[in-house]
Amino acid sequence: MTTITSTAPSGGGVRQNRPASHWPAKIALLAGLTVGALFAGLPVLWMLSNSFKSNTEIFSLPPSLITDSFSFSAYTSILTDSTKLRFFLNSYVIALSVTALTLLVSLLAAYAFSRYEFRGKKALSVLIVSVQAIPPITLLVPYFGLMVVLKLYNTYPGLILTYMVFTLPYAIIMMTGYFNTLPKELDEAVRVDGGGPLVALFRVLVPISIPGIISVSVYTFMISWNEFLFALTLTKTEDMRTVPVGIQLLMGQHSYEWNEMMAMSVLGSIPVLLLFLIFQRYFIGGMTSGSVKS
């Protein structure tokens, strides 16, 4: 007992002197976080609950979060319907293609912005940033006409090119900020050994920029996977529809398949949720690393 008392850390004195007024602030913060978590999580729980109910039970009163007749019928209906499975295939093809192409183009552009000085660099940077400020709805009609003229309407390339317009500015800005934190001596060392700019980029900078690359990839995939407006406007046949549009198609003229809509929403949320859970650490690190100069 004597030893424990004599070697007690000095932090014990700090705890004794800590003002009691901190506790109300902590309790208020905890209460605020709890309310925020419930506000954000309750719709998700409600969606999950309704996906296991029948359409009749969904509208029963009083409403209940726990179902009395647990059923997988909505999931079975989706997973055994080739038309509905096609929605998921289309979303995967488009989201993965947009992610890969956006990553490739943004790496090359970010390397140029970070390592080279050229005429018009500042104006081009302002132009890229300004694209982010334009509301997508204002570009809907011009893009519809452009896709029709280029014969890309109702095609994979049409949607992929359209989505890249919205994902590339953020990707370029973020990767440029990330490359700016890396010392230029790395590039110079490669050039001393006889390597060119592409060697410096893909063999040196890319391997040590994994957090930034993962962050850009997750962001791009999320934007492409969840987009609804352009997917609805730039496609016309069911074999080209994506998951968000497929959910909307479950609204019939005289009846809504609410349980199937909820089940498809759950299935459509899984890829993005898994990506965020697996790469959360890299995603947050990549988002913040470019904002701090070394």
Residue pairs with C-beta under 8 A, 6 or more apart in sequence:
45 65
46 65
47 262
47 265
47 266
48 262
48 266
49 65
49 66
49 67
50 58
50 258
50 259
50 262
51 74
51 75
51 259
51 262
51 263
51 265
51 266
52 67
52 70
52 71
52 72
52 74
52 259
53 67
53 69
53 71
53 259
54 69
54 71
54 73
54 259
55 256
55 257
55 258
55 259
57 67
57 68
57 69
58 258
58 259
73 259
74 257
74 259
74 260
74 262
74 263
75 263
75 267
77 84
77 260
77 263
78 84
78 85
78 260
78 263
78 264
78 267
79 85
83 238
83 239
84 246
84 264
86 238
86 239
86 241
87 241
87 242
87 243
87 245
87 246
87 264
88 243
88 267
88 268
90 156
90 239
90 240
90 241
90 242
90 243
91 225
91 242
91 243
91 268
92 271
93 156
94 156
94 159
94 160
94 163
94 224
94 242
95 221
95 224
95 225
96 221
97 156
97 160
98 160
98 163
98 164
98 167
98 220
98 221
98 224
99 217
99 220
99 221
99 224
101 160
101 164
102 164
102 167
102 168
102 171
102 216
102 220
103 171
103 213
103 216
103 217
103 220
105 164
105 168
105 171
105 172
106 168
106 171
106 172
106 174
106 175
106 216
107 175
107 201
107 206
107 213
108 201
109 168
109 172
109 175
109 176
110 171
110 172
110 174
110 175
110 176
110 178
110 179
111 179
111 197
111 201
111 205
112 118
113 121
113 125
113 172
113 176
113 179
114 176
114 179
114 180
115 179
115 184
115 187
115 197
128 168
128 169
128 172
128 173
129 169
129 173
131 165
131 166
131 169
132 169
132 170
132 173
136 166
136 229
136 230
137 229
139 165
140 229
140 230
140 233
143 162
143 230
143 233
143 234
144 153
144 233
144 234
147 153
147 158
147 162
147 234
150 158
152 158
152 161
153 234
153 236
154 234
154 235
154 236
154 237
154 240
155 240
156 240
158 234
159 230
159 231
159 234
159 235
159 242
162 230
162 234
163 223
163 224
163 227
163 230
166 223
167 219
167 220
167 223
167 224
170 216
170 219
171 216
171 219
171 220
174 212
174 215
174 216
174 286
174 287
174 290
175 209
175 212
175 213
175 216
176 290
177 289
177 290
177 291
178 209
178 211
178 212
178 286
178 289
178 290
179 205
179 209
180 290
180 293
181 289
181 290
181 292
181 293
181 294
182 205
182 208
182 209
183 294
186 200
186 204
186 205
187 197
187 200
187 204
187 205
189 204
190 199
190 200
190 203
190 204
191 200
195 203
206 213
210 282
211 282
211 285
211 286
211 289
212 286
212 289
212 290
213 286
214 279
214 282
214 283
214 286
215 279
215 282
215 283
215 285
215 286
215 287
216 286
218 275
218 276
218 279
218 283
219 283
221 271
221 272
221 275
222 272
222 275
222 276
225 243
225 268
225 271
225 272
226 244
226 272
227 242
227 244
228 244
228 245
228 248
231 241
231 242
231 244
231 245
232 244
232 245
232 248
235 241
235 242
235 245
238 249
241 249
243 264
243 267
243 268
244 268
246 264
247 261
247 264
247 265
247 268
250 256
250 257
250 260
250 261
250 264
251 257
251 261
276 283
